[in-house]
Amino acid sequence: VQKQIYFDHNATTPIRSEVLQKIPHWLSQWGNASSIHWAGRGPKTILRDTRQSFADLVGCHPLEVVFTSGGSESNNLALKGVFQNLRLQNPQAPLRFLVGAMEHPSITKTCLALMKLGLQIDTIPVLRSGEVDLESYERLLTDSTRPKVTLVSHMTANNETGVVFPIKKMVKLARQAGALFHTDAVQALGKIPLSLEHLDVDFASFSAHKFYSLKGSGVLCVKKGLQIEPLIHGGGQERQRRGGTENILAIAALGEMCKQKDEVLIQYERVTKLRNSLEAQMRERVSGILFTGAQCKRVPNTSSVIIPEVDGETLLMNLDMEGFAVSTGAACSSGSPEPSPGLLAMGLTRKEAQSSLRISLGWSSTEEEVELFLQKLEQIVVRVRSLNNSK
Ligand SMILES: Cc1ncc(COP(=O)(O)O)c(C=O)c1O
């Protein structure tokens, strides 16, 4: 039987055994959390406990936690919720948002949808190094020839390069310009210690399936006192911010992972060492290899590489045949031959972007897996290059 090795944790994570073990118990809590009779009490307790554990993990107040179905919904809710709320307050006022250049499609496509309703959008450029271009950001914020910026949306950590952005600094500049700040923290959860209070953001998005729990659960943190219009109107759940009977099973799973605050710190150290060793070995064993974003502060697990003369899709398929799961750019865009827009925004050429590979390690990744991966990668690169040269 072929060994399967999973190095695509930025696409989704396997479910932790602590979570799997408790699923039968949570399934027995089938009541509606809004019911005031006995059947609602267990689910209501799960909801309350997860709200508290999540708030403790990310450094916010429990009442700021709004449960959603995942990262995409959280991002939609933040952007559309702010837009609609401001529109309702003042239908005539021009609205302008600033958005990062490497955001996930759940941000960029939401922006395109809101532009049809009159929203003005400017993109905050990213440098070739993978860092945000802070000078351009300041210029965009203070441009007096344009409508005032009402919201900035910038991811905390990038899904492709793993680069961690200076959110605290960016929030400070947004405040000076009188703008609200949203961060998509989907790729930061469980990878770096987070404190929303310290970062001082107004809104932050999260997804449970990137954090060893179940699909179908996410969070949008909304700072106390701020209003958003809900995307889903319904029974008044989540303090009128997100209607619909709560997904108790997936929320309970997220809550279980939130208790692993100490493990986040342990894995941070361990996975950083493993990723650094992987990169050092790739540098030695794969000629011409280049690393994207490696000079910046990064989440511990991600390595984005360009392997010249080797097409990323070809490499991915060859690795897949040998049992290795990696990615070329974002998983959500795989299946499409177009190079990743995020990498192009950094200034990579189409050719470089097409030769890119993303390796994202996780809590269960081991030195042995890294070694097996290196051996296969080395062999496949040599084979593909010699096939290319013989054409
Ligand atoms: C940065 C980022 N934001 C949002 C999402 C979407 O999250 P979900 O899959 O929970 O909708 C992803 C998923 O890849 C992501 O990487």
The ligand as an SDF file (V2000), in Angstrom:
LIG
                    3D

 16 16  0  0  0  0  0  0  0  0999 V2000
   -7.0000   33.3050    3.2620 C   0  0  0  0  0  0  0  0  0  0  0  0
   -8.2750   32.5450    3.1330 C   0  0  0  0  0  0  0  0  0  0  0  0
   -9.4460   33.1570    3.3560 N   0  0  0  0  0  0  0  0  0  0  0  0
  -10.6180   32.5190    3.2400 C   0  0  0  0  0  0  0  0  0  0  0  0
  -10.6780   31.1960    2.8810 C   0  0  0  0  0  0  0  0  0  0  0  0
  -12.0150   30.5160    2.7460 C   0  0  0  0  0  0  0  0  0  0  0  0
  -12.3190   29.7450    3.8760 O   0  0  0  0  0  0  0  0  0  0  0  0
  -13.4620   28.5980    3.7870 P   0  0  0  0  0  0  0  0  0  0  0  0
  -12.8870   27.4940    2.9950 O   0  0  0  0  0  0  0  0  0  0  0  0
  -13.7100   28.2400    5.2240 O   0  0  0  0  0  0  0  0  0  0  0  0
  -14.6550   29.2240    3.1670 O   0  0  0  0  0  0  0  0  0  0  0  0
   -9.4960   30.5080    2.6060 C   0  0  0  0  0  0  0  0  0  0  0  0
   -9.5090   29.0910    2.1480 C   0  0  0  0  0  0  0  0  0  0  0  0
   -8.6440   28.6350    1.4350 O   0  0  0  0  0  0  0  0  0  0  0  0
   -8.2560   31.1930    2.7500 C   0  0  0  0  0  0  0  0  0  0  0  0
   -7.0930   30.5840    2.5210 O   0  0  0  0  0  0  0  0  0  0  0  0
  1  2  1  0
  2  3  1  0
  2 15  2  0
  3  4  2  0
  4  5  1  0
  5  6  1  0
  5 12  2  0
  6  7  1  0
  7  8  1  0
  8  9  2  0
  8 10  1  0
  8 11  1  0
 12 13  1  0
 12 15  1  0
 13 14  2  0
 15 16  1  0
M  END
$$$$
